[in-house]
Amino acid sequence: MNTLGKRMMAGIAVVASLATVAGVLIATVSYEPHGVPKALRPAFKAKIAEVKQRASEVATISSSVRPSASLDTTEFHFGLLDPHATVSHSFTVRNDGEAPLTINVQRTSCKCTVGKLGSNVILPGGQTDVTLTWNTGYQLDNYEQSATLETNDPLQPEITLTIQGDVRAELVVPSEVVMKSANPGDMPGASFTVYSQLLEDFYLDSAASDLPSFDWNVEPLSIDDTSLFDKNAKWAWRVNVSTSGKSRGKFAGDVKLTFKNANSDQVMTRTVKLAGHVRAPINFYSPDIHSKDGLDVGTLDSGKEHQFKLVVRNRVEASRRIEVTGVEPKELKANLTPTSKPGEYRLVLTFPADCPTVMFNRDSQHGYVEIGDPDDKTFSNWFPVLGAIVDLQ
């Protein structure tokens, strides 16, 4: 072989060697999963290995002779039942496999539910019934119980059967009623519906509360009323309540309702929380004022005059005389003048140019402005003023 031929053969050998090395590297190098943080990669890899192992087991099982449990449904909705009713429902379990299927009731969710098997062994192509019997007791609203079957089906070692529905309520009464906000002097009121899914005739015998000036009355309500749509009501009342609440702010109290069955001596009591809110008689409006935090003026230069303007409205009695009844700090000047609109005023707050250094920006040491009737302390409102006046020169 001449020199050129030897060189060509050597080149081919080198290329083949490189290709072999590259193939080995490609086969041995693995890339980390994209998008998985480094700290989570061990758990990710373990999960992937588990999935692969499960897939391998399923493939092995699928190719072997085995039982196969099959049901058209594992849930049953019984609709609406009376309290303390005992009801049964049967689920059909089929064996679609090629080996005998064994089943047992392993457990139930409570003692009120019992599972009974037609047969513990189902031959290939056969079926049996699993009957669940349950008692609704006096559970209100939604009812749900279950039974768990144990099988020798390797793909379904456990099967959960569920029964669910609703239990008729003796009385449906709201736990809380919130009244609409009212002005001072008004009587806050509210209405709510009471109905029964069991009783065909009942009435509200009394309603009692410690709330001031509490009053109530009832009106019969047709069970065809739109508010009772899909409620399965047999009898209903609309209850109207009112109270004077308090002079201002939030209030709440309990109302004890006593109902009687018109067809028996049965007495039923329920408690409803009644809550409401009485607006302040005077309100303040400005882009600079916050409903809870008040007016934050920030840090101001004591060498300049600073003004803040607000609108004040008397919501209740436009003819009542109101004025500035309190100001802090004392260096703050407050001027209240009526506008052409009844019950509306313009409030101008001024820090004069010669104001000394004063701090009023702490929770324990802040300013305020109070507006009200000087002869009636209950007819007033105020807001905090926070900030500081310092020499910035």
C-alpha positions in Angstrom: 0.0 0.0 0.0 1.4 3.4 -0.9 1.8 6.2 1.5 -1.4 8.0 0.5 -3.4 4.8 1.1 -1.9 4.3 4.6 -2.8 7.9 5.5 -6.4 7.5 4.4 -6.8 4.3 6.4 -5.4 6.0 9.5 -7.8 8.9 9.1 -10.8 6.6 8.8 -9.7 4.8 12.0 -9.4 8.1 13.9 -12.9 9.2 12.7 -14.4 5.9 13.7 -12.7 6.1 17.1 -14.1 9.6 17.7 -17.6 8.5 16.6 -17.4 5.6 19.1 -16.4 7.9 21.9 -19.1 10.4 21.0 -21.7 7.7 21.1 -20.5 6.5 24.5 -20.7 10.1 25.8 -24.2 10.6 24.4 -25.4 7.4 26.0 -23.9 8.2 29.4 -24.6 11.9 29.7 -28.0 12.8 31.2 -29.5 16.2 31.4 -31.3 17.6 34.4 -35.0 18.2 34.0 -35.7 21.7 32.6 -37.6 24.0 34.9 -37.2 21.9 38.1 -35.3 23.7 40.9 -32.1 21.9 41.9 -33.4 21.4 45.5 -36.5 19.6 44.1 -34.8 17.4 41.5 -34.2 14.3 43.8 -37.9 14.2 44.6 -38.8 14.8 41.0 -36.5 11.9 39.9 -38.0 9.6 42.6 -41.5 10.4 41.3 -40.5 9.7 37.7 -39.0 6.4 38.8 -42.3 5.6 40.7 -44.4 6.3 37.7 -42.2 4.1 35.5 -42.3 1.3 38.0 -46.1 1.6 38.2 -46.4 1.6 34.4 -44.2 -1.6 34.3 -46.4 -3.3 36.9 -49.6 -2.3 35.1 -48.2 -3.7 31.9 -47.3 -7.0 33.6 -50.7 -7.3 35.3 -52.6 -6.4 32.1 -50.9 -9.3 30.3 -51.7 -11.8 33.1 -55.0 -13.5 34.0 -56.6 -11.4 36.8 -60.0 -10.3 38.2 -61.4 -6.9 37.1 -63.9 -5.0 39.3 -66.3 -2.8 37.4 -69.2 -0.5 38.5 -71.4 1.8 36.5 -71.2 4.4 39.3 -69.8 4.7 42.7 -72.1 7.5 43.9 -75.8 7.8 44.7 -77.7 11.0 45.4 -80.9 10.2 47.3 -82.4 13.7 47.0 -84.4 15.0 50.0 -85.2 12.8 53.0 -86.8 13.3 56.3 -84.7 13.4 59.5 -84.1 10.0 61.1 -85.0 8.2 58.0 -83.5 4.7 57.2 -82.9 4.2 53.5 -81.0 1.6 51.4 -79.4 1.6 48.0 -77.7 -1.2 46.0 -74.6 -0.8 43.9 -73.9 -3.6 41.3 -70.3 -4.9 41.1 -69.3 -6.9 38.0 -66.2 -9.0 37.4 -65.0 -8.3 33.9 -61.8 -10.2 34.4 -60.7 -13.8 33.8 -60.1 -14.8 37.5 -62.5 -14.9 40.5 -63.0 -11.5 42.2 -63.3 -11.3 46.0 -64.7 -8.3 47.7 -65.3 -7.3 51.4 -66.7 -4.3 53.1 -63.6 -3.0 54.8 -65.0 0.1 56.6 -67.8 2.7 56.6 -67.6 6.4 57.4 -69.9 6.1 60.4 -72.0 3.6 62.4 -75.1 5.0 60.8 -74.1 3.3 57.5 -74.0 -0.5 57.0 -72.7 -2.3 53.9 -74.1 -5.8 53.0 -72.7 -8.0 50.2 -74.7 -10.4 48.0 -71.6 -12.6 47.6 -68.0 -12.3 48.6 -66.8 -14.1 45.4 -67.7 -13.1 41.9 -66.8 -15.5 39.1 -65.6 -14.1 35.7 -68.6 -12.5 33.9 -70.7 -12.6 37.1 -72.0 -9.8 39.4 -73.3 -9.1 42.9 -75.0 -6.3 44.8 -73.5 -4.2 47.5 -76.3 -2.7 49.6 -75.7 0.3 51.8 -78.2 1.1 54.5 -78.1 4.4 56.3 -80.0 6.6 58.8 -80.1 10.3 58.2 -80.4 11.1 62.0 -81.1 14.7 62.7 -78.2 16.0 60.6 -79.0 19.3 58.9 -78.5 20.3 55.3 -76.1 18.1 53.3 -75.6 14.5 54.2 -72.8 12.2 53.0 -71.5 8.9 54.0 -69.4 6.2 52.4 -68.3 2.6 52.5 -64.9 1.2 51.3 -64.7 -2.2 49.6 -61.5 -4.3 49.6 -60.9 -6.3 46.5 -58.3 -8.7 45.0 -58.3 -6.6 41.7 -54.6 -5.5 41.6 -55.6 -2.3 39.7 -58.4 -1.5 42.2 -57.5 -2.8 45.6 -60.0 -0.4 47.2 -63.3 1.0 45.9 -65.2 3.8 47.7 -69.0 3.9 47.4 -70.7 7.2 48.4 -74.2 8.2 49.2 -75.2 11.8 49.6 -78.2 14.1 49.6 -80.1 16.6 51.8 -82.1 16.2 55.0 -85.3 18.2 55.4 -85.0 20.9 58.0 -87.6 21.4 60.8 -86.9 25.1 60.8 -84.6 27.2 58.6 -83.7 30.4 60.4 -80.7 32.7 59.5 -78.0 32.8 62.1 -77.4 36.5 61.5 -79.4 39.4 60.0 -77.7 42.7 59.1 -79.7 45.9 59.0 -79.2 48.6 56.5 -77.2 51.7 57.8 -79.5 54.3 59.3 -79.3 58.0 60.2 -79.4 59.0 63.9 -82.9 59.1 65.1 -84.1 56.6 62.6 -85.3 53.1 63.5 -83.0 50.6 61.7 -85.0 47.6 60.5 -84.7 44.4 58.6 -86.7 41.5 57.3 -85.9 37.8 57.0 -87.6 34.6 56.0 -88.3 31.6 58.3 -89.5 28.3 56.7 -89.9 24.6 57.4 -89.4 21.7 55.1 -91.3 19.4 57.5 -94.0 21.3 59.3 -97.1 22.3 57.4 -98.2 24.9 59.9 -96.2 26.7 62.6 -96.1 30.3 63.9 -93.8 32.7 65.7 -95.1 33.0 69.2 -92.6 35.6 70.5 -89.4 37.4 69.8 -87.3 39.0 72.6 -84.1 41.0 72.6 -82.1 43.4 74.9 -81.6 45.8 72.0 -83.3 49.2 72.8 -86.8 49.8 71.5 -86.8 46.3 69.9 -90.0 45.5 68.0 -91.2 42.8 65.6 -94.1 41.6 63.5 -94.7 38.8 61.0 -96.4 38.3 57.7 -97.5 35.0 56.1 -95.3 34.2 53.1 -96.5 32.0 50.2 -94.4 28.9 49.6 -94.5 29.9 45.9 -92.7 33.2 46.6 -89.6 33.6 44.5 -87.4 33.9 47.6 -88.3 30.3 48.4 -87.5 28.9 45.0 -85.9 25.4 45.2 -86.2 25.5 49.1 -88.8 22.8 49.3 -90.7 24.8 51.9 -94.0 23.6 53.3 -94.8 26.7 55.4 -93.1 30.1 55.7 -93.2 33.5 57.4 -91.6 36.8 56.8 -90.3 38.3 60.1 -89.8 42.1 60.4 -87.7 43.5 63.2 -86.6 47.0 64.2 -84.6 48.7 67.0 -83.3 52.1 67.9 -79.8 50.7 67.9 -77.7 53.4 69.5 -76.8 57.1 68.8 -74.0 56.2 66.3 -71.6 53.5 65.2 -72.1 49.7 65.0 -74.4 47.7 67.3 -75.3 44.1 67.6 -77.5 41.9 69.8 -79.3 38.5 70.0 -82.9 37.9 69.3 -84.5 34.9 70.8 -87.3 33.5 68.6 -89.9 31.1 70.0 -91.9 29.1 67.5 -94.9 26.8 68.1 -96.3 23.9 66.0 -99.9 24.7 65.2 -100.8 21.0 65.3 -99.1 20.0 68.5 -97.6 21.3 71.7 -94.1 21.4 70.2 -92.1 24.5 71.0 -88.9 25.4 69.1 -86.5 28.2 69.9 -83.8 29.7 67.7 -81.4 32.6 68.2 -80.6 35.2 65.5 -77.8 37.7 65.8 -79.0 41.2 64.8 -76.4 43.7 63.7 -76.5 47.2 62.3 -74.9 50.6 61.9 -76.0 54.1 62.7 -74.3 56.8 60.6 -72.6 59.8 62.3 -74.9 62.9 62.1 -72.0 64.9 60.6 -69.6 63.8 57.9 -66.4 65.2 56.4 -65.4 65.2 52.7 -62.0 66.0 51.1 -59.5 64.3 48.8 -57.0 64.6 51.6 -59.0 62.9 54.3 -59.1 59.2 55.0 -62.2 57.5 56.4 -60.3 55.8 59.2 -56.9 57.6 59.5 -58.2 61.1 59.2 -56.2 64.0 57.8 -52.4 63.5 57.5 -50.8 66.8 56.7 -47.2 65.4 56.7 -44.2 67.5 57.7 -44.8 71.3 57.2 -42.4 74.3 57.2 -43.2 76.5 60.1 -42.1 79.6 58.1 -45.1 79.3 55.7 -48.9 79.3 56.0 -50.6 76.0 55.2 -54.3 75.5 54.5 -56.6 72.5 54.1 -60.2 72.7 52.9 -63.0 70.3 53.7 -66.7 70.0 53.1 -68.9 69.3 56.2 -72.4 67.9 55.9 -75.1 67.7 58.5 -76.9 64.5 57.4 -79.8 64.7 59.8 -81.1 68.1 60.7 -80.0 70.8 58.2 -81.5 73.5 60.4 -79.5 72.5 63.5 -76.7 74.9 64.4 -73.3 73.3 64.4 -69.8 74.7 65.1 -66.2 73.8 65.8 -66.3 72.3 69.3 -62.7 71.2 69.6 -59.3 71.5 68.0 -55.8 70.1 68.7 -53.1 71.2 68.5 -54.0 74.7 69.7 -51.8 76.2 66.9 -54.3 74.9 64.3 -57.0 77.4 63.4 -60.4 76.0 62.2 -63.0 78.1 60.5 -66.5 76.7 59.7 -68.8 78.7 57.4 -72.2 77.6 55.9 -72.6 77.3 52.1 -75.7 78.1 50.1 -76.8 74.4 50.4 -78.8 73.6 53.5 -76.8 71.5 56.0 -73.5 72.0 54.1 -70.5 73.9 55.5 -67.0 74.7 54.3 -64.2 74.0 56.9 -60.8 75.7 56.4 -57.9 74.5 58.6 -54.9 76.9 58.8 -51.5 76.5 60.2 -50.2 80.2 60.4 -46.8 81.2 59.1 -45.6 82.0 62.6 -46.6 78.6 64.0 -44.0 77.2 66.4 -42.6 73.7 66.2 -45.2 71.2 67.2 -45.5 67.4 66.7 -48.8 65.6 66.4 -48.0 62.5 64.4 -48.1 59.8 67.0 -50.9 57.4 67.9 -50.7 58.7 71.5 -50.3 62.3 70.5 -52.2 63.4 67.5 -54.4 66.3 66.7 -58.2 66.4 65.9 -61.0 68.6 64.8 -64.5 68.1 66.3 -67.7 69.6 64.8 -71.1 69.4 66.5 -74.0 71.0 68.4 -72.4 72.6 71.5 -75.7 71.9 73.4 -75.9 68.2 72.4 -72.7 66.1 72.7 -74.3 63.2 70.9 -74.8 65.3 67.8 -71.1 65.6 66.7 -68.3 64.0 64.8 -64.5 64.4 64.7 -61.5 63.3 62.7 -57.8 62.8 63.6 -55.2 65.3 62.3 -51.6 63.9 62.1 -48.4 65.7 61.1 -45.6 68.0 62.3 -44.7 71.7 62.0 -40.9 72.2 62.0 -38.4 74.8 60.9 -37.1 73.5 57.5 -34.9 76.6 56.8 
